[in-house]
Amino acid sequence: MGNEHLLVKVENGIMKLTLNRPDSLNAFSYEMKQGIIDALKEARNNDDVRVVTIQGAGRAFSAGGDVKGFHKLGGTSVYDALEHTNELVMAIRSFEKPVIALVHGYAAGAAFNYALSCDMIIAAEGSKFIMSFTKIGLVTDGGGSYFLPRIVGAQRAKELLFSAEPIDAKQAFEWGIVNRVIQADEFEEKAMEFVSKYANGPSKAYEMTKKLVNQSFVSDLDEMLELERLTQVIMMQTEDYKEGIAAFKEKREAKYIGR
């Protein structure tokens, strides 16, 4: 599951994935991407994992793709290499449990897009987000042309993609890219407090909510209303629903088990 480029730790319902190439600002290697894919596969049927975080070791979340290796490719080899990038995006996107990116320092290029593919982004104050592709004459990959316009709108997306200029965490929050901005000196502690809420919450409801939201991008209102209706019937059979109702009646905190 883990490898030297990716540290994996499971604790208190949280699988922590740490990008571990600090000397290269955690530029994404093949091993790093495959490590995340493998970890998510393992976590899918692991009841001890209820939420996954992705963060970077050292000074940054990630500088993006490994440009030193990538520039040697050409033609069909580029196409083949990006298949692995796409597999990682789809692995994150389709993973049933919440995936939260914890960003400090920089999230540049493909790393920005990997963060966007997560369900939420928590950023340290002062961190920077950069769609850096046009700086070297490339277009975005890793889903940037899909995720970014849906979050910030087409005009702002084009500005970020064309200019390749950074925006800070505050701006990213104002544009809806980031869910929370936390002071840098409190980042680890406060981010874990945020994540822990979801590790202790009704994970089956989160799973089905994630599926509904993702499906909404390819469905019309009629279809979504029917899908919500069918899903609610399923949810009312879960142990978490029964516990939630009991806790509400008894005026206490619910203790969810994810079933």
C-alpha positions as CSV (number, residue, x, y, z in Angstrom):
1,M,0.0,0.0,0.0
2,G,2.5,2.7,1.1
3,N,5.9,3.3,-0.4
4,E,8.8,5.7,0.2
5,H,7.1,8.4,-1.8
6,L,3.8,8.1,0.2
7,L,3.4,7.6,4.0
8,V,0.2,5.9,5.1
9,K,-1.2,6.0,8.6
10,V,-4.6,5.0,10.0
11,E,-5.6,6.6,13.3
12,N,-9.0,7.4,14.9
13,G,-11.0,6.7,11.8
14,I,-8.7,8.8,9.6
15,M,-6.4,7.5,6.9
16,K,-3.6,10.0,6.6
17,L,-1.8,10.0,3.2
18,T,1.4,12.1,3.3
19,L,3.2,13.0,0.0
20,N,6.8,12.3,0.9
21,R,9.2,13.8,-1.6
22,P,10.0,17.0,0.4
23,D,13.3,17.6,-1.5
24,S,11.3,18.0,-4.7
25,L,8.4,19.8,-3.0
26,N,6.5,16.6,-3.3
27,A,6.4,16.5,-7.1
28,F,4.1,13.6,-8.1
29,S,6.0,10.5,-9.1
30,Y,4.4,7.3,-10.5
31,E,5.0,5.6,-7.2
32,M,3.2,8.4,-5.3
33,K,0.2,8.3,-7.5
34,Q,0.0,4.5,-7.5
35,G,0.4,4.6,-3.7
36,I,-2.7,6.8,-3.3
37,I,-4.7,4.6,-5.7
38,D,-3.7,1.5,-3.7
39,A,-4.4,3.1,-0.4
40,L,-7.9,4.1,-1.5
41,K,-8.6,0.6,-2.7
42,E,-7.6,-0.8,0.7
43,A,-9.6,1.9,2.6
44,R,-12.8,1.1,0.6
45,N,-13.5,-2.0,2.6
46,N,-11.7,-1.1,5.8
47,D,-14.2,-0.1,8.5
48,D,-11.5,1.5,10.5
49,V,-11.2,4.2,7.8
50,R,-14.0,6.7,7.7
51,V,-12.3,9.7,6.1
52,V,-9.0,10.1,4.1
53,T,-6.7,13.1,4.2
54,I,-4.0,14.0,1.7
55,Q,-1.2,16.3,2.7
56,G,2.4,17.1,1.9
57,A,5.6,16.6,3.9
58,G,8.0,19.5,4.3
59,R,7.4,23.0,2.9
60,A,4.6,22.4,0.5
61,F,1.6,20.3,-0.4
62,S,3.0,19.6,-3.9
63,A,4.7,21.4,-6.8
64,G,2.6,19.3,-9.2
65,G,3.9,16.9,-11.8
66,D,7.5,15.7,-12.0
67,V,8.6,18.1,-14.8
68,K,12.1,16.7,-14.9
69,G,10.8,13.3,-16.0
70,F,7.8,14.5,-17.9
71,H,9.7,16.7,-20.4
72,K,11.5,13.6,-21.7
73,L,8.3,12.1,-22.9
74,G,6.7,12.8,-26.3
75,G,3.8,11.8,-28.5
76,T,2.0,8.6,-27.4
77,S,4.2,8.3,-24.3
78,V,2.6,11.5,-22.9
79,Y,-0.8,10.1,-23.7
80,D,0.0,6.9,-21.9
81,A,1.6,8.6,-18.9
82,L,-1.5,10.8,-18.4
83,E,-3.7,7.7,-18.2
84,H,-2.2,7.1,-14.7
85,T,-2.9,10.7,-13.8
86,N,-6.5,10.2,-14.9
87,E,-6.7,7.0,-12.9
88,L,-5.7,8.9,-9.7
89,V,-8.3,11.6,-10.3
90,M,-11.1,9.0,-10.8
91,A,-9.9,7.0,-7.8
92,I,-10.3,10.1,-5.6
93,R,-13.5,11.2,-7.2
94,S,-15.2,7.8,-7.0
95,F,-14.0,6.9,-3.5
96,E,-17.1,6.5,-1.4
97,K,-15.8,8.1,1.8
98,P,-14.8,11.8,2.2
99,V,-11.4,12.8,1.0
100,I,-10.0,16.1,2.3
101,A,-6.9,17.8,1.0
102,L,-4.9,19.7,3.6
103,V,-2.8,22.3,1.7
104,H,0.1,24.3,3.0
105,G,2.8,26.0,1.1
106,Y,2.1,25.5,-2.6
107,A,-0.4,23.4,-4.6
108,A,0.7,23.9,-8.2
109,G,-0.3,22.4,-11.5
110,A,-1.5,18.9,-11.3
111,A,-1.4,19.0,-7.5
112,F,-3.9,21.9,-7.6
113,N,-6.2,19.6,-9.7
114,Y,-5.7,16.6,-7.4
115,A,-6.8,18.8,-4.5
116,L,-9.8,20.0,-6.5
117,S,-10.8,16.3,-7.1
118,C,-11.1,15.9,-3.3
119,D,-14.4,16.6,-1.5
120,M,-13.0,19.5,0.5
121,I,-9.8,21.6,0.8
122,I,-8.5,23.0,4.0
123,A,-5.7,25.5,3.5
124,A,-3.1,27.0,5.7
125,E,-3.0,30.8,5.8
126,G,-0.5,32.1,3.2
127,S,-0.6,29.0,1.1
128,K,-0.7,29.5,-2.7
129,F,-2.7,27.8,-5.5
130,I,-1.3,28.0,-9.1
131,M,-2.5,26.6,-12.4
132,S,1.1,26.7,-13.7
133,F,0.7,24.8,-17.0
134,T,0.9,27.7,-19.4
135,K,4.2,28.8,-17.9
136,I,5.7,25.9,-19.9
137,G,3.3,26.1,-22.8
138,L,1.0,23.3,-21.7
139,V,-2.8,23.0,-21.0
140,T,-4.2,21.8,-17.8
141,D,-4.5,18.1,-17.1
142,G,-5.8,16.1,-14.2
143,G,-9.3,17.5,-14.5
144,G,-8.6,21.2,-14.2
145,S,-10.8,22.1,-17.2
146,Y,-13.6,20.1,-15.5
147,F,-13.4,21.1,-11.8
148,L,-12.3,24.7,-11.9
149,P,-15.1,26.2,-14.1
150,R,-17.7,24.4,-12.0
151,I,-16.3,26.0,-8.9
152,V,-15.3,29.5,-9.9
153,G,-17.1,30.0,-13.3
154,A,-15.7,30.0,-16.8
155,Q,-14.3,33.5,-16.8
156,R,-12.3,33.2,-13.6
157,A,-11.2,29.7,-14.6
158,K,-9.8,31.0,-17.8
159,E,-8.0,33.8,-16.0
160,L,-6.3,31.3,-13.6
161,L,-5.5,28.9,-16.4
162,F,-4.2,31.6,-18.9
163,S,-2.2,33.7,-16.4
164,A,-0.6,30.9,-14.4
165,E,-0.4,33.4,-11.5
166,P,-0.9,32.2,-7.9
167,I,-3.8,33.1,-5.7
168,D,-3.5,32.9,-2.0
169,A,-5.7,30.9,0.4
170,K,-7.8,33.9,1.3
171,Q,-8.7,34.5,-2.4
172,A,-9.2,30.8,-2.9
173,F,-11.7,30.8,0.0
174,E,-13.5,33.8,-1.4
175,W,-13.9,32.1,-4.8
176,G,-15.2,28.9,-3.2
177,I,-12.1,26.8,-4.0
178,V,-11.2,26.3,-0.3
179,N,-13.5,25.3,2.5
180,R,-11.5,26.7,5.4
181,V,-8.4,28.8,6.0
182,I,-6.5,28.1,9.2
183,Q,-3.6,30.1,10.7
184,A,-0.3,28.5,9.7
185,D,0.9,27.9,13.3
186,E,-2.4,26.1,14.2
187,F,-2.8,24.3,10.9
188,E,-2.1,20.7,11.9
189,E,-4.2,20.9,15.1
190,K,-7.2,22.7,13.7
191,A,-7.3,20.8,10.5
192,M,-7.4,17.5,12.4
193,E,-10.3,18.9,14.5
194,F,-12.2,19.6,11.3
195,V,-11.4,16.2,9.8
196,S,-12.3,14.4,13.1
197,K,-15.9,15.7,12.8
198,Y,-16.3,13.6,9.6
199,A,-14.5,10.6,11.0
200,N,-17.1,10.5,13.8
201,G,-20.1,11.3,11.7
202,P,-22.7,9.3,9.8
203,S,-20.3,7.9,7.1
204,K,-23.0,6.1,5.2
205,A,-24.9,9.3,4.8
206,Y,-21.7,11.0,3.6
207,E,-21.1,8.3,1.1
208,M,-24.5,8.6,-0.4
209,T,-24.5,12.4,-0.4
210,K,-21.2,12.3,-2.3
211,K,-22.7,10.1,-4.9
212,L,-25.7,12.3,-5.2
213,V,-23.6,15.5,-5.7
214,N,-21.3,13.9,-8.2
215,Q,-24.3,12.5,-10.1
216,S,-25.9,15.9,-10.2
217,F,-23.3,17.1,-12.8
218,V,-24.7,14.7,-15.4
219,S,-28.4,14.6,-14.4
220,D,-31.3,16.9,-14.7
221,L,-33.6,18.0,-11.8
222,D,-36.2,15.3,-12.5
223,E,-33.5,12.5,-12.3
224,M,-32.0,13.9,-9.1
225,L,-35.3,14.2,-7.3
226,E,-36.0,10.6,-8.1
227,L,-32.5,9.5,-7.1
228,E,-32.8,11.4,-3.8
229,R,-36.2,9.7,-3.2
230,L,-34.8,6.2,-3.8
231,T,-31.7,6.9,-1.7
232,Q,-33.7,8.2,1.2
233,V,-35.6,4.9,1.4
234,I,-32.3,3.1,1.6
235,M,-30.9,5.5,4.3
236,M,-33.8,5.0,6.6
237,Q,-32.9,1.3,6.9
238,T,-29.4,2.1,8.3
239,E,-28.2,1.8,11.9
240,D,-26.9,5.3,11.7
241,Y,-30.4,6.7,11.0
242,K,-31.8,4.8,13.9
243,E,-29.0,6.0,16.2
244,G,-29.5,9.6,14.9
245,I,-33.2,9.5,15.7
246,A,-32.6,8.0,19.1
247,A,-30.0,10.6,19.9
248,F,-32.3,13.4,18.8
249,K,-35.1,12.2,21.0
250,E,-32.8,11.6,24.0
251,K,-31.0,15.0,23.5
252,R,-27.5,13.5,23.3
253,E,-24.7,13.2,20.9
254,A,-25.1,10.5,18.3
255,K,-22.6,7.6,18.2
256,Y,-22.5,6.6,14.6
257,I,-21.0,3.3,13.4
258,G,-21.0,3.8,9.6
259,R,-23.7,1.2,8.9
